[in-house]
Structures are given as structure tokens and as C-alpha cells.
Amino acid sequence: MDEVNFIDTLGAIIEDRKANPQPDSYTTSLLEMGEDEIVKKVGEEAIEVILAVKGQGDKRVVEETADLVYHLLVMLAYRGLTWDDVRAELALRHG
């Protein structure tokens, strides 16, 4: 599965958790905690990406980037936005 389809699939799973909360779901718990906690997690993951880049090796960079992308998708879903909104903005910027 290519990365675009995987991001779309992950976004759909997050949207499903938003519409149909699951009691044992980390995504559900993040969404229930609200915007402040979601943004806090995005910030933590961004810092972890920086730390990985500055000395933890490529594997950690990839792992932490994956965590950051996931938390960004949760943030977008919480705000009623999708990865397509990000894609459209990038297309506008890079025609």
C-alpha cells in the first residue's frame, strides 16, 4: 500500500473512532481529551522528531515521524479537517 493510501486509511480509521468511540482505543481517548491535549501530543511528538534527528539514528527518526503524522491526523480530525485539506494546500503552494 502506498503512503497516500495508508494516510487516507489511517484518516478513515480516526474518523471512525470519532464517530463511533471505542472504549479501549487510544484514538478515542485522545479525541475525548480535547484540543489542548491533542495539541500537547503534537508538540511532544515534534520535539521527539527533533531529538531523533539530532542523535538517535534513522530508525528513531522514522518511528517518531510516524508518531507525529498520526497525532497530526488526530488533530485534523478533531477540527473537522482531513489530509485532503493539507494536500490541497500543498498543491496550491506547488502548483
C-alpha positions in Angstrom: 0.0 0.0 0.0 1.5 3.4 -0.9 1.8 6.1 1.6 -1.1 8.2 0.3 -3.5 5.4 0.6 -2.2 4.5 4.0 -2.6 8.0 5.2 -6.1 8.0 3.8 -6.9 4.7 5.5 -5.5 5.9 8.8 -7.5 9.1 8.5 -10.6 7.0 7.9 -9.9 4.9 11.0 -9.5 8.1 13.1 -12.8 9.4 11.6 -14.5 6.2 12.5 -13.2 6.4 16.1 -14.5 10.0 16.2 -18.0 8.9 15.0 -18.0 5.5 16.9 -15.9 5.8 20.0 -14.3 2.6 21.2 -13.6 2.3 25.0 -10.1 0.7 24.6 -9.0 2.9 21.7 -6.1 5.3 22.1 -7.5 7.4 19.3 -10.9 7.6 21.1 -9.2 8.7 24.3 -7.2 11.4 22.5 -10.3 12.8 20.9 -12.2 12.7 24.2 -9.4 14.6 25.9 -9.9 17.6 23.6 -7.9 20.0 21.6 -5.5 21.1 24.3 -4.3 17.6 25.0 -4.1 16.7 21.3 -2.0 19.8 20.5 0.2 18.9 23.5 0.8 15.5 22.0 1.6 17.0 18.6 4.2 19.3 20.3 5.7 16.4 22.2 6.0 14.3 19.1 7.5 17.2 17.1 10.2 17.5 19.9 10.8 13.8 19.7 11.4 14.0 16.0 14.0 16.8 16.5 15.7 14.8 19.2 15.8 11.7 17.0 17.3 13.7 14.1 19.9 15.1 16.4 21.4 11.8 17.6 19.1 8.8 17.8 19.5 7.4 14.3 17.4 7.0 11.2 15.2 4.2 12.7 14.1 6.6 15.5 13.6 9.4 13.0 11.2 7.3 11.1 9.4 6.0 14.2 9.0 9.5 15.7 7.9 10.9 12.4 5.2 8.2 12.1 4.0 9.2 15.6 3.9 12.9 14.6 1.9 12.2 11.5 -0.6 10.1 13.4 -1.1 12.8 16.0 -1.4 15.4 13.3 -4.2 13.3 11.7 -6.0 13.1 15.0 -5.7 16.9 15.4 -7.1 17.5 11.9 -10.0 15.1 12.6 -10.8 16.8 15.8 -11.1 20.1 14.0 -13.2 18.6 11.2 -10.3 18.7 8.7 -8.7 15.9 6.6 -5.4 15.1 5.0 -7.1 16.2 1.7 -7.2 19.7 3.1 -3.4 19.5 3.7 -2.9 18.0 0.2 -4.9 20.8 -1.4 -2.8 23.5 0.4 0.4 21.8 -0.8 -1.0 21.7 -4.3 -1.8 25.4 -4.2 1.8 26.2 -3.0 3.5 24.0 -5.5 1.0 24.2 -8.4 
